Amino acid sequence: MSELLLLVESKEGLLDKTTLELIRGGSELAKDLGIDAAAVVVGNETSPLAESVASYGLKKIYKLEHPLLKGFQPEAWAGALEWLARQITPRIFLISHSFVGKEVAPRLAYRLDTELTTDCLNLRIDPQDGLLIRTKPIYGGNAIAALKCAGLPQMVTVRKNAFEPMEKVTTKSDLVDMVPALDESIIKVKSLKTVKEDVVELDKANMVIAGGRGIVAKEDFEMLAALAQAMSKSQGKVMIGCSRPVVDKSWMSSDRQIGLTGSIIAPDTYIAIGISGAIQHLVGMIRSKKIIAINTDPGCNMFKVADVGVVEDYKALIPALVKKLEESA
Ligand SMILES: Cc1cc2nc3c(=O)[nH]c(=O)nc-3n(C[C@H](O)[C@H](O)[C@H](O)COP(=O)(O)OP(=O)(O)OC[C@H]3O[C@@H](n4cnc5c(N)ncnc54)[C@H](O)[C@@H]3O)c2cc1C
């Protein structure tokens, strides 16, 4: 029982950023426990993905390969991972709280007869007993719980952006070929179709400009859009986000909400306009590299975390800022 294991995920054949986040978090936990961190790649042809994950400092990459693992079949993946877990008996098993993770992790925990904690925001090791302390929102996000379970492997799913993505290192992981024992009868899904949804992925933006309840009219978000357009010439990808009251008013879709019950993001620059800085909002953007706040209230909480704070009415400031940016372009 010596390894921490994490599940590798890909999107359109490329290594998904959530895997790099799991590697960062997992490597730190493994270091605290003095054990190795390893990853598992599942599929019918795992070499390209295994190669791409081999440069991030993990000790081993298990290539769990079988013809029945082509595409994503939750039952087959759970069966193969159960087989692997019984061979190598990992101490901790980390899975992203993604579509794949939500399908696979509960099935796997049931098969391995262990407890699963889903949607964790943070993980650490209890130095007393070496168990995983799992931090997650409960009661619809009204409270944060720190949980400990005794079952093995210690299994969790981890929310996107809970950790910084891992950077490449010079050493390479060992690749280990594994062929799980799988039977065709395990496959329950008869046909599988991938539907591409038009989702807003705020975590892909270099800069996020977010509006809050201080924005008094829906049309005023056009000012934020004009600012985003002007900023994009120098800042790369700029996207519009918001606080929860804006979503509650149906002015924006929920995928633009930042915070505890929205997205957790860490862009290069975050501009908060008319957002007071409630804790439920701060947890979603506090890891932004630079925080700029525009607010009429000099005592607002957002100024306490901002690198730059401007006490001003957005209706006066934003058009002037856009004009200045356009003149200097
Ligand atoms: C379980 C739970 C989960 C939650 N999850 C989230 C979440 O994920 N994300 C989230 O954002 N919230 C969340 N909330 C809500 C959160 O508690 C706050 O109510 C919310 O973040 C406040 O949004 P706001 O800052 O836009 O509004 P307010 O707190 O009302 O702040 C508006 C700000 O606008 C400023 N302002 C007003 N006029 C102007 C102007 N003309 N120019 C510039 N500034 C102006 C004001 O000074 C004020 O600071 C959650 C709450 C609960 C209970």
The ligand as an SDF file (V2000), in Angstrom:
LIG
                    3D

 53 58  0  0  0  0  0  0  0  0999 V2000
  -24.4770   29.0320   -0.3790 C   0  0  0  0  0  0  0  0  0  0  0  0
  -24.0920   30.2720   -1.0940 C   0  0  0  0  0  0  0  0  0  0  0  0
  -23.3150   30.1790   -2.2240 C   0  0  0  0  0  0  0  0  0  0  0  0
  -22.9490   31.3370   -2.9080 C   0  0  0  0  0  0  0  0  0  0  0  0
  -22.1650   31.2170   -4.0250 N   0  0  0  0  0  0  0  0  0  0  0  0
  -21.7650   32.3450   -4.6450 C   0  0  0  0  0  0  0  0  0  0  0  0
  -20.9260   32.2850   -5.7930 C   0  0  0  0  0  0  0  0  0  0  0  0
  -20.5400   31.2060   -6.2660 O   0  0  0  0  0  0  0  0  0  0  0  0
  -20.5530   33.4350   -6.3650 N   0  0  0  0  0  0  0  0  0  0  0  0
  -20.9400   34.6690   -5.8880 C   0  0  0  0  0  0  0  0  0  0  0  0
  -20.5450   35.6830   -6.4790 O   0  0  0  0  0  0  0  0  0  0  0  0
  -21.7590   34.7460   -4.8310 N   0  0  0  0  0  0  0  0  0  0  0  0
  -22.1880   33.6350   -4.2090 C   0  0  0  0  0  0  0  0  0  0  0  0
  -23.0130   33.7390   -3.1460 N   0  0  0  0  0  0  0  0  0  0  0  0
  -23.5800   35.0680   -2.8170 C   0  0  0  0  0  0  0  0  0  0  0  0
  -22.6130   35.9170   -1.9900 C   0  0  0  0  0  0  0  0  0  0  0  0
  -22.8250   35.6320   -0.6220 O   0  0  0  0  0  0  0  0  0  0  0  0
  -22.8860   37.4070   -2.2240 C   0  0  0  0  0  0  0  0  0  0  0  0
  -24.2360   37.6910   -1.9190 O   0  0  0  0  0  0  0  0  0  0  0  0
  -22.6130   37.8690   -3.6490 C   0  0  0  0  0  0  0  0  0  0  0  0
  -21.3030   37.4590   -4.0310 O   0  0  0  0  0  0  0  0  0  0  0  0
  -22.7060   39.3690   -3.7260 C   0  0  0  0  0  0  0  0  0  0  0  0
  -22.5570   39.7400   -5.0510 O   0  0  0  0  0  0  0  0  0  0  0  0
  -22.0780   41.2090   -5.4240 P   0  0  0  0  0  0  0  0  0  0  0  0
  -20.7690   41.4830   -4.7940 O   0  0  0  0  0  0  0  0  0  0  0  0
  -22.2030   41.3320   -6.9000 O   0  0  0  0  0  0  0  0  0  0  0  0
  -23.2360   42.0880   -4.7800 O   0  0  0  0  0  0  0  0  0  0  0  0
  -23.1880   43.0710   -3.5380 P   0  0  0  0  0  0  0  0  0  0  0  0
  -22.6370   42.4210   -2.3520 O   0  0  0  0  0  0  0  0  0  0  0  0
  -24.5440   43.6800   -3.4310 O   0  0  0  0  0  0  0  0  0  0  0  0
  -22.1560   44.1990   -3.9700 O   0  0  0  0  0  0  0  0  0  0  0  0
  -22.3940   45.1600   -4.9730 C   0  0  0  0  0  0  0  0  0  0  0  0
  -21.2280   46.1210   -4.9550 C   0  0  0  0  0  0  0  0  0  0  0  0
  -21.3780   47.0350   -6.0220 O   0  0  0  0  0  0  0  0  0  0  0  0
  -20.8680   48.2740   -5.5780 C   0  0  0  0  0  0  0  0  0  0  0  0
  -21.4670   49.3110   -6.4410 N   0  0  0  0  0  0  0  0  0  0  0  0
  -22.7510   49.7650   -6.4220 C   0  0  0  0  0  0  0  0  0  0  0  0
  -22.9180   50.6960   -7.3860 N   0  0  0  0  0  0  0  0  0  0  0  0
  -21.7280   50.8060   -8.0330 C   0  0  0  0  0  0  0  0  0  0  0  0
  -21.2760   51.5950   -9.1390 C   0  0  0  0  0  0  0  0  0  0  0  0
  -22.1020   52.4360   -9.7890 N   0  0  0  0  0  0  0  0  0  0  0  0
  -19.9860   51.4610   -9.5460 N   0  0  0  0  0  0  0  0  0  0  0  0
  -19.1280   50.6220   -8.9090 C   0  0  0  0  0  0  0  0  0  0  0  0
  -19.5170   49.8680   -7.8480 N   0  0  0  0  0  0  0  0  0  0  0  0
  -20.8040   49.9480   -7.4300 C   0  0  0  0  0  0  0  0  0  0  0  0
  -21.3140   48.3630   -4.1350 C   0  0  0  0  0  0  0  0  0  0  0  0
  -20.5250   49.2920   -3.4060 O   0  0  0  0  0  0  0  0  0  0  0  0
  -21.1050   46.9340   -3.6750 C   0  0  0  0  0  0  0  0  0  0  0  0
  -19.8140   46.7640   -3.1090 O   0  0  0  0  0  0  0  0  0  0  0  0
  -23.3850   32.6130   -2.4410 C   0  0  0  0  0  0  0  0  0  0  0  0
  -24.1510   32.6850   -1.2890 C   0  0  0  0  0  0  0  0  0  0  0  0
  -24.5050   31.5360   -0.6200 C   0  0  0  0  0  0  0  0  0  0  0  0
  -25.3240   31.6380    0.6220 C   0  0  0  0  0  0  0  0  0  0  0  0
  1  2  1  0
  2  3  1  0
  2 52  2  0
  3  4  2  0
  4  5  1  0
  4 50  1  0
  5  6  2  0
  6  7  1  0
  6 13  1  0
  7  8  2  0
  7  9  1  0
  9 10  1  0
 10 11  2  0
 10 12  1  0
 12 13  2  0
 13 14  1  0
 14 15  1  0
 14 50  1  0
 15 16  1  0
 16 17  1  0
 16 18  1  0
 18 19  1  0
 18 20  1  0
 20 21  1  0
 20 22  1  0
 22 23  1  0
 23 24  1  0
 24 25  2  0
 24 26  1  0
 24 27  1  0
 27 28  1  0
 28 29  2  0
 28 30  1  0
 28 31  1  0
 31 32  1  0
 32 33  1  0
 33 34  1  0
 33 48  1  0
 34 35  1  0
 35 36  1  0
 35 46  1  0
 36 37  1  0
 36 45  1  0
 37 38  2  0
 38 39  1  0
 39 40  1  0
 39 45  2  0
 40 41  1  0
 40 42  2  0
 42 43  1  0
 43 44  2  0
 44 45  1  0
 46 47  1  0
 46 48  1  0
 48 49  1  0
 50 51  2  0
 51 52  1  0
 52 53  1  0
M  END
$$$$
